[in-house]
Amino acid sequence: MSGVVGTLAIAAGWTWGLLLVSFFVTANGLTRLGQPKKAQLVSPVIQPDGERDARQVLANGGIYALAALGSLVFPSPIWYAAGAGALAASTADTWATEVGILAGGEPVSIISARKVAPGTSGGVTLIGTLAGAGGALFIAAGATLANWPVPFAAVALGGMAGALADSILGGLVQARRWCDLCAKSTERLVHSCGTPTRQVGGIAGFDNDLVNAVCSGFGALVALLLL
C-alpha cells in the first residue's frame, strides 16, 4: 500500500513526493524515539506499533494520494489544498500522539476532562497539543516552500482542525473495551494481561485507523474551505 501511495505522489510531481516523505520520515522517527518507554506506558491500552501496516498507511496517506491523483487527472489548486490539509492533519495527529506519550504527564479526556491512561484515544496533553500544532506548521511550511497555490494558514489550520477532530472522535465514537480481570479500560481485543476484553462503548469496528482517515479528510476539507 505504501508503494501505491508513494507512486501516486511522485507521479503528481516531486514536491508531492517530498512532502509525503517528510511526513513518513518524521512519523517513523518519532514512533521509534523512546519506543521501549512508550510501549511500556501504552501497552495496557493499545498494542504498541511496530512498522506501519497497510491500513495505517492508507489511513494517514490515502486522502493525500487521492488528491495527487486528482491533480494528475484534473489539474486544479483544490487538489493542493486538499492534499496539504490532509497531510498536515495526519502529521499533527502523529506528532501529538508520539511526543505527548514520550513527554509523560497525565493526559485528560478531551470529552470529559477526566484523567485517562496514556495511549487512550481522546486523551490530550499540553505538550502533545503543542507538538501537534508544530506538525501542522511543518507541513504548511513545506507546502509554502514548494510554492503550492494554497495559503499557509489554510494548511496549518486544516492540520490543527483535523487533529482536534481525531481526538474528539477518538473520545466519542471509537470502540472502547474493558478488561474484567484488571477492571481497566482498553482498546485491545486481548488485554496485556492475556484476558479477552468486551466492548463497553463507542461503535463496533470504528478503530483508530478509521478515526485517522476521518481526521485526514477533515483536514483536507478545512483547507479547501479556507482556500
Salt bridges, closest charged atoms under 4 A:
GLU51 OE2 - ARG32 NH2 2.84
GLU98 OE1 - LYS38 NZ 2.63
GLU106 OE1 - LYS115 NZ 2.97
ASP180 OD2 - ARG198 NE 3.03
ASP207 OD2 - ARG55 NH2 2.46
ASP209 OD2 - ARG55 NE 3.15
